[in-house]
Each structure stands twice: as structure tokens, then as C-alpha cells.
Amino acid sequence: MAHEHVSNTKRIWTVFGILSLITIVEVFFGISKPEFMHMNNFLGMNLLNWLFIILTLVKAYYIVYAFMHMEGEKTSLRYAVILPLIFLVVYLLFILLTEGNYIFEVFKNSTIKWNF
């Protein structure tokens, strides 16, 4: 039995297009820095940074989904790979935002000066 080779050229270009589009949106917002996103804060960080984090996570998920062939796996395996990563990313963001805000407040309200 010979296996027929299936070309994935269309799928590869589709993935390339989607990832490129997300990257172009990130670069556009990074260069233009809209005031309504740059000056408004949500949970200790401005909305522009939240947009970058969300778009980066979407790109990371799509890379795992497409290039690690997760779309062909069972749902339980997909959840076993993706859910711990989502939990760890959210936990890391929580720690970074909490500790970063604490350090900022310590330096802002004390006699210790910024030396970095």
C-alpha cells in the first residue's frame, strides 16, 4: 500500500498569512501608540501592553495548533498541553504585575532613588 503525498502548501500559506497579519497589527500599534490605549490602565498595565500580550498568546497558540499538528489530536491531549500553559502564563503575569507594582510604589514613595 502506497501512501499518497498530500500537499499542505495552501495550509502553510494560510498560517503564514494569519501570523503575518497579527504581526503587522502588533507593529502598527507599537509604532502609532494610540493615546486611548497607551494612557488608559487596566489591572496595573496600559491597554496597549494588554493588546500585545493577547496577540502574542494568540500567535503562540496558533503556532502550536498548526505547526505541532495539534488540530489532528484528540481534545483531551490538546487540553492537556494547552491548559497548563495558559495557567502558567496567567500566573506569571500575575506575579510580574503584582511585584512590579510593589517595587514601583516602594521607589516612588521612599527616599531610595532609581539607580537603574
TAMONOR-V598444 format. One record per pair of residues at least 6 apart in sequence whose C-alpha atoms are under 7 Angstrom apart, sorted by sequence separation. I is the first residue (numbers start at 1). J is the second residue. If there is no record, write none. Layout:
I,J
I,J
This chain:
40,46
41,47
64,70
65,71
107,113
39,46
40,47
107,114
38,46
70,78
37,46
38,47
37,47
38,48
37,48
26,52
22,55
19,59
44,97
